[in-house]
């Protein structure tokens, strides 16, 4: 080990352990010293007893005062320095605490509170403590027997287990006791870092109530291994530190991989793979909200399903569901439960808003998520937690029925979120919206890196957007209209701020009431409901220093005159900021000058009529063309280095010439390049299978629509395409 001070905590902990034993029969003085620690440091004393009325304490809990996972370095140093002074510890204060096992705040006492524990519980912990120190000084069979008896009693006390008990033993005598916590157990039995013959020779363990006989068999066999030439570690401290270091490394890689996987799975197509927005969740704190008080008092939220263990161990909802079947009822579905546990561990994030509920209609609180997912093995139950700053507590009756699940993402239910938010102080809501203020930068260079367009074309496109304020990106299938739209907006903004970009898709049933405003049914009859465009314009209006972009996919699928209504005139660039009386409301409304509209239109969709001419003159039209000849696509093609891909692209180019020269089709029906993007994630054999799928299930069906009355052309080009990849 490189750090010479790495284990300088051992001597300090040893001296303190022996000093602390002197207070076994003088615990009133010990309690006074504990209270003095927090008085001198100015740190709030943790909840060591109901209502903080401390009447007794055990020595392991004393050690836990400065061995907590959530404790800051500064507070830890303050407490340890004060402990050294109060207990007259001569050994220098430790400088390194890496690898020391730590308690979670929510289960930081070894004893239960006074109304939940047996009369002799704390005495048993003192007896275990004393017998452990005696065994560390003299490991005779007689001392081992006494220690084992107290060990088995202690691990079966409520809130304890082998993991927690051996953590305490390791603190006071790490040369003799190995902390058999989750990290060490995983490292020894699962990680593959220990010799297989050793692992196979160790006792099989399950659960967290491993008896003393098995525990000491594991300790003895590992000690023998560590003293051999085969081992690179020479003692339990080095082994435990390496288990901590390696597990941190593995967990860090798993989190990064999971985050990348999530980014690939959703958001990348819309340029949103590296930005996160606030989500709203509704949460049930236990059945009948029976853990709500605990959650509120400790600033956490917690869910159950403890039997399946650490939720970070699972790579999918399916794995969670299968484990639930194994641990509970094999005939159960568990679809909703697996969804809730997966989202709790992987989808929820700091900054999200949580509404706590009791039953189907009663809201009892609201808070802000403050941490990533935590598995707290030291909690008695509900071990899956996140830290939450609960900002509100009370009772609010909600007319809308809550989802049945323990945890549900309700972000997309905008009416529901709005109704819940109205229960709370508007000023607090404004503060909440400012939680996430930093977004990735995005400029012209990043746009050109991902969208196959040259510098001159990009400059022309931006000039059109700025000058006309309304533009329609039109083109054949697969030219990347949707792919380019948000990226264009972000590049003009200079930052990927999702709050300043909104995307909707028009369809035949889309109406003025959806877009601007209209009366909708409510519990008391009808209520005036504002539409997405109205709300977005109001958002842009109060933030006039920044540009906002409203993106409309399939813009020609809607009845635009009906959807825009009286705002038809206000779309013109020289009418921005001009107010007009609205149809349903006694107010005047304008489209702000800092709002730009980007529409997208598929020129190959022959089932749709052309746009209204009066509306057409209010938009600039920009043709996106297949980019097979662009520098970006050619670089991408070269990076794949695949002959079949090269032949297929040449065939597509020839096909586009045939489509372009066909009088019934034309350039607006050419095959776009985006069909063939994002293939660099495949290995060679997977790539060729992907090309076959694209040809058979995407390109050829499209040709069948183009030449529905010319089977010979369809057959000819189908054969050409298939031949290119055979």
PyMOL commands that set and color helices and strands:
alter all, ss='L'
color gray80, all
select helices_A, chain A and resi 9-23+27-41+50-52+59-64+73-86+105-107+121-137+141-155+162-172+182-189+196-201+212-226+236-265+268-270+287-289+292-298+306-308+311-313+317-327+335-347+414-421+426-433+444-450+455-468+481-493+498-500+512-515+532-541+555-557+560-571+573-575+613-616+631-640+643-661+667-669+673-676+684-706+711-724
alter helices_A, ss='H'
color red, helices_A
select strands_A, chain A and resi 280-284+300-303+353-358+362-369+374-375+384-397+407-409+470-475+501-505+517-522+525-530+548-553+580-581+588-589+595-602+620-624
alter strands_A, ss='S'
color yellow, strands_A
deselect
rebuild
show_as cartoon
